[in-house]
């Protein structure tokens, strides 16, 4: 048998329940100020899981206890903090309840950390595209992962390697900027990658997450050397993409044209383009690859099942009966 031990560190957390389901008039409330009580179970901020070999994985969580009601009569609240795997103190934001702060792996023999991952978040109001800019509930928030750190220890004397990824979002929760630091504890290391993504939107039909251009640069900013670029168009007739202008807003969200910059190192800046055409069901019926080769697909008119594929993408003609 494989034995796994769970250790719940500290006391379980219970938050004041705004709605417990009963009212004073029900005749079932005996506390003098209604049936709201500390009945919202929030769990533990740290849970350790040990395997049969004694290796331990430590999980650190937000429980969302900050601002909890301390006294139901006076309305006084309490400030609550939690800690990450390194002992750093963090505000236990209610909006982040249940989200993971960090996960750390500890060796059985050495008792020293082997690896860890830490996640950072932002809490923001929804953007103007969300329900007309007015949240349906006053406490509606976006919780976005804005930073991820990974740690890898070489306890035999090799020290610590730490990587980090930073992400910036627009008001529609699209990741528009990402910066990867391959070794943030190594000064001027040449392994940073910076990516910028442009999006097009059709707010009327709620099509707000369609990338039109993705550019990747060497280094920690867009001032670095361009190493890749892709562009996308949606719901266009074949052969109609105007790559020199802003991407038109999608109407259905069907990716019809793609191009990628190639031969960047040589300075030629050539483009490899492909196109896709769709039937009325939104199924790809024709694909033209960057070499100009065409593949086609046929579908059952009644149920939409694919019946055949012909061209380079299939290698052979395959008829399904």
PyMOL commands that set and color helices and strands:
alter all, ss='L'
color gray80, all
select helices_A, chain A and resi 24-26+94-96+131-133+203-205
alter helices_A, ss='H'
color red, helices_A
select strands_A, chain A and resi 5-9+13-15+40-43+46-50+56-61+68-69+77-78+81-83+89-91+100-106+113-124+142-154+159-169+175-181+193-202+207-218+226-234+255-262+270-278+284-288+294-299+306-310+318-319
alter strands_A, ss='S'
color yellow, strands_A
deselect
rebuild
show_as cartoon
